[in-house]
């Protein structure tokens, strides 16, 4: 095995342990609505997906493909308490009494199901003319500077599966939720305008913990490597703190943000209105 390929294999094997090694909290347990960090893939069982990436649960099914207990919505549950748990350490995320009669999670989590910070899904790269410079192994696999497997768009992926993962190795998007080439679908803002998430992302170096290093301007404001205004989550902003794209067009107003994050609305976003 070449040195580069061994680096990739080792990085993939260690990815799930990254958060613990660095003292980082991988997810909020239980989830907090004010932080906008909850992602439904943290609580879904290993199940078939439809063409939109939604899990398919047959009538009366109580186990996922790995033998873990699930409810009618496909959420992982504790068999004794009926509480919904997350999929790596099986910590309780939602108590049984907080669920709807059909087992759906409560508002606002049933609506804002696909939260993530884009920089936590993007590999660590050098940039040239605003574009990431991806490395490749002798086998043609893309990787970042830390040797972690990425797809051609720079999103970190699970080894041999293509699911997009974050810096702690947790799956945030199933491969079936992606475009055919592995890229994220465009999102919508509250006015229904489509946008590419990379158009609102600043460009940064990352530290040893894979967190972005936000620069300070001469006036003390937060900027990226290109000198553009950003918030503490790494998104482009205007002077009022509104999220803007590279052309300085308004995407999300500041008052709609939570913890510096905007709502992630995709075409496949769905929720049960009866649970609200």
C-alpha positions as CSV (number, residue, x, y, z in Angstrom):
1,X,0.0,0.0,0.0
2,X,1.4,3.4,-0.9
3,X,2.0,6.0,1.8
4,X,-0.8,8.2,0.4
5,X,-3.3,5.4,0.2
6,X,-2.4,4.3,3.8
7,X,-3.0,7.9,4.9
8,X,-6.5,7.8,3.4
9,X,-7.3,4.4,5.0
10,X,-6.1,5.6,8.4
11,X,-8.0,8.8,8.2
12,X,-11.2,7.1,7.3
13,X,-10.8,4.6,10.1
14,X,-10.2,7.4,12.6
15,X,-12.9,9.7,11.4
16,X,-15.6,8.4,13.8
17,X,-13.2,9.0,16.7
18,X,-12.2,12.6,15.8
19,X,-14.7,14.4,18.0
20,X,-13.7,12.4,21.1
21,X,-10.0,12.7,20.4
22,X,-10.2,16.5,20.0
23,X,-12.7,17.1,22.9
24,X,-15.3,18.3,20.5
25,X,-19.0,17.7,21.0
26,X,-20.2,15.8,17.9
27,X,-23.9,16.6,18.4
28,X,-26.2,18.3,20.9
29,X,-27.8,15.7,23.2
30,X,-30.7,16.4,23.6
31,X,-31.0,18.7,20.6
32,X,-31.6,22.5,21.1
33,X,-33.8,24.5,18.9
34,X,-31.9,27.7,19.5
35,X,-28.6,26.2,18.0
36,X,-30.0,24.9,14.7
37,X,-27.7,21.8,14.8
38,X,-30.2,18.9,14.7
39,X,-29.9,16.6,11.7
40,X,-32.5,13.9,11.2
41,X,-29.9,11.4,9.9
42,X,-28.5,11.2,13.4
43,X,-31.6,9.4,14.5
44,X,-32.7,7.4,11.5
45,X,-32.3,3.7,11.2
46,X,-30.5,1.9,8.4
47,X,-33.4,1.6,6.0
48,X,-34.1,1.7,2.3
49,X,-34.6,5.2,0.8
50,X,-37.0,6.4,-1.9
51,X,-36.0,8.6,-4.8
52,X,-36.1,11.7,-2.6
53,X,-33.9,10.2,0.0
54,X,-36.7,9.6,2.6
55,X,-36.6,6.3,4.5
56,X,-39.1,3.6,3.6
57,X,-40.6,1.8,6.5
58,X,-43.0,-1.1,5.9
59,X,-46.2,-1.6,7.9
60,X,-45.4,-3.3,11.2
61,X,-41.6,-3.0,10.7
62,X,-39.8,-2.7,14.1
63,X,-36.1,-3.3,13.2
64,X,-33.8,-1.6,10.7
65,X,-31.3,-3.5,8.5
66,X,-28.8,-3.7,11.4
67,X,-31.3,-5.1,13.8
68,X,-31.8,-1.8,15.7
69,X,-35.3,-1.0,17.1
70,X,-37.2,1.7,15.1
71,X,-40.6,3.3,15.3
72,X,-43.1,3.8,12.5
73,X,-41.2,6.9,11.2
74,X,-37.9,4.9,11.0
75,X,-36.4,6.6,14.0
76,X,-34.1,4.6,16.3
77,X,-35.7,4.0,19.6
78,X,-34.9,2.5,23.0
79,X,-37.0,-0.7,23.2
80,X,-37.8,-0.2,26.9
81,X,-38.7,3.5,27.1
82,X,-39.7,4.2,23.5
83,X,-37.5,7.3,23.5
84,X,-35.7,8.3,20.3
85,X,-32.0,7.8,20.4
86,X,-29.0,8.8,18.2
87,X,-27.3,6.2,16.1
88,X,-23.7,6.0,17.4
89,X,-23.9,5.9,21.2
90,X,-27.7,5.5,21.5
91,X,-28.1,8.5,23.7
92,X,-31.6,9.8,24.2
93,X,-32.6,12.6,21.9
94,X,-36.4,12.8,22.4
95,X,-38.5,11.4,25.3
96,X,-41.4,9.2,24.3
97,X,-43.9,11.7,25.8
98,X,-42.6,14.4,23.5
99,X,-43.4,12.5,20.3
100,X,-46.6,12.7,18.3
101,X,-49.1,9.8,18.3
102,X,-47.5,8.5,15.1
103,X,-44.0,8.7,16.6
104,X,-43.0,11.9,14.8
105,X,-40.5,14.2,16.5
106,X,-41.8,17.6,17.9
107,X,-41.7,21.0,16.4
108,X,-39.5,22.7,15.3
109,X,-37.3,19.6,14.7
110,X,-39.9,18.0,12.5
111,X,-39.6,21.0,10.1
112,X,-35.9,21.9,10.3
113,X,-34.6,18.3,9.9
114,X,-31.4,18.8,7.9
115,X,-29.3,21.3,9.8
116,X,-25.6,21.4,9.3
117,X,-22.7,23.8,9.1
118,X,-21.3,23.6,5.6
119,X,-17.7,24.1,6.7
120,X,-18.0,21.0,9.0
121,X,-18.8,18.9,5.9
122,X,-16.1,20.4,3.7
123,X,-12.6,18.9,3.7
124,X,-9.5,20.9,4.6
125,X,-8.0,22.3,1.4
126,X,-5.7,24.9,-0.1
127,X,-7.5,27.3,-2.4
128,X,-6.6,28.7,-5.8
129,X,-8.7,31.4,-7.4
130,X,-11.5,30.6,-4.9
131,X,-11.5,26.9,-5.8
132,X,-10.4,24.0,-3.5
133,X,-7.3,22.1,-4.6
134,X,-8.2,18.4,-4.1
135,X,-5.6,15.7,-3.7
136,X,-5.9,12.3,-5.3
137,X,-4.6,8.9,-4.4
138,X,-3.0,6.6,-6.9
139,X,-6.4,4.8,-7.1
140,X,-8.1,8.1,-8.0
141,X,-9.8,8.8,-4.7
142,X,-10.1,12.4,-3.7
143,X,-9.0,13.5,-0.3
144,X,-8.2,16.6,1.8
145,X,-5.0,17.7,3.4
146,X,-5.7,15.5,6.4
147,X,-6.1,12.4,4.2
148,X,-9.9,12.2,4.7
149,X,-11.9,10.8,1.8
150,X,-13.8,13.4,-0.1
151,X,-15.9,13.5,-3.3
152,X,-15.0,15.7,-6.3
153,X,-16.9,18.6,-4.8
154,X,-14.8,18.6,-1.6
155,X,-17.5,17.2,0.7
156,X,-16.2,14.6,3.1
157,X,-17.8,11.2,2.5
158,X,-18.1,7.8,4.2
159,X,-15.6,5.2,2.8
160,X,-17.0,3.2,-0.1
161,X,-20.6,4.5,0.5
162,X,-20.7,8.1,-0.8
163,X,-22.8,9.5,2.2
164,X,-21.7,13.0,3.2
165,X,-20.3,13.1,6.8
166,X,-19.1,15.8,9.1
167,X,-15.8,16.2,10.8
168,X,-16.8,13.7,13.5
169,X,-17.7,11.1,10.9
170,X,-21.5,11.3,11.4
171,X,-23.6,11.0,8.3
172,X,-25.5,14.2,7.6
173,X,-26.7,13.3,4.1
174,X,-27.5,9.9,2.6
175,X,-26.1,9.4,-0.9
176,X,-29.7,9.2,-2.1
177,X,-30.3,12.8,-1.0
178,X,-27.5,14.1,-3.2
179,X,-27.3,14.9,-6.9
180,X,-26.0,12.1,-9.1
181,X,-22.5,13.5,-9.0
182,X,-22.4,13.6,-5.2
183,X,-23.0,17.3,-4.8
184,X,-25.6,18.8,-2.5
185,X,-28.8,20.0,-4.1
186,X,-29.5,23.7,-4.2
187,X,-31.4,25.1,-1.3
188,X,-34.3,27.6,-1.0
189,X,-34.5,30.7,1.0
190,X,-37.8,31.9,2.5
191,X,-38.7,33.7,-0.7
192,X,-38.4,30.5,-2.7
193,X,-35.2,31.5,-4.5
194,X,-32.8,28.7,-5.1
195,X,-29.1,29.1,-4.2
196,X,-26.0,27.0,-4.0
197,X,-24.6,26.8,-0.5
198,X,-21.1,27.3,-1.7
199,X,-22.2,30.8,-2.9
200,X,-22.7,31.9,0.7
201,X,-19.6,30.2,2.2
202,X,-16.4,32.1,3.0
203,X,-13.0,30.6,2.3
204,X,-10.8,29.7,5.3
205,X,-7.8,27.9,6.5
206,X,-8.7,25.3,9.2
207,X,-7.0,24.5,12.5
208,X,-5.9,21.1,13.8
209,X,-9.5,20.4,14.9
210,X,-10.8,21.1,11.4
211,X,-12.5,24.3,12.5
212,X,-12.3,27.4,10.3
213,X,-9.9,30.1,11.3
214,X,-11.8,33.4,10.9
215,X,-9.6,36.4,10.2
216,X,-10.0,39.9,11.6
217,X,-10.0,43.0,9.4
218,X,-8.2,46.2,10.3
219,X,-11.5,47.5,11.6
220,X,-11.9,44.4,13.8
221,X,-14.6,42.7,11.8
222,X,-14.6,39.0,10.9
223,X,-13.4,38.2,7.3
224,X,-12.4,35.3,5.3
225,X,-9.1,34.8,3.3
226,X,-10.5,37.0,0.5
227,X,-11.3,39.8,2.9
228,X,-15.0,39.4,2.7
229,X,-17.3,39.9,5.7
230,X,-18.4,36.7,7.4
231,X,-20.2,35.7,10.6
232,X,-18.8,33.3,13.1
233,X,-20.2,30.3,11.3
234,X,-18.2,31.2,8.2
235,X,-21.1,32.5,6.0
236,X,-20.8,35.7,3.9
237,X,-22.7,38.6,5.4
238,X,-23.3,42.3,4.7
239,X,-22.8,45.1,7.1
240,X,-26.0,44.4,8.9
241,X,-25.2,40.7,9.4
242,X,-27.6,39.4,6.7
243,X,-26.5,36.3,4.8
244,X,-25.5,37.3,1.3
245,X,-24.1,35.5,-1.7
246,X,-20.9,36.2,-3.6
247,X,-22.7,38.9,-5.6
248,X,-23.8,40.5,-2.3
249,X,-27.4,39.6,-3.0
250,X,-29.6,39.1,0.1
251,X,-30.3,35.4,0.9
252,X,-31.4,35.4,4.6
253,X,-32.0,38.3,6.8
254,X,-30.2,38.4,10.1
255,X,-33.3,38.1,12.3
256,X,-34.1,34.7,10.8
257,X,-30.8,33.2,11.8
258,X,-30.2,31.0,14.9
259,X,-26.7,30.6,16.3
260,X,-25.5,32.2,13.0
261,X,-27.1,29.4,10.9
262,X,-29.9,29.8,8.4
263,X,-32.7,27.2,7.8
264,X,-31.6,24.4,5.4
265,X,-34.6,24.0,3.0
266,X,-34.2,21.4,0.2
267,X,-36.7,20.0,-2.2
268,X,-36.8,16.7,-0.2
269,X,-37.4,18.5,3.1
270,X,-40.7,17.2,4.5
271,X,-42.5,17.1,7.8
272,X,-45.8,15.9,9.2
273,X,-48.0,19.0,9.6
274,X,-50.2,17.1,12.1
275,X,-47.3,17.0,14.5
276,X,-47.0,20.8,14.8
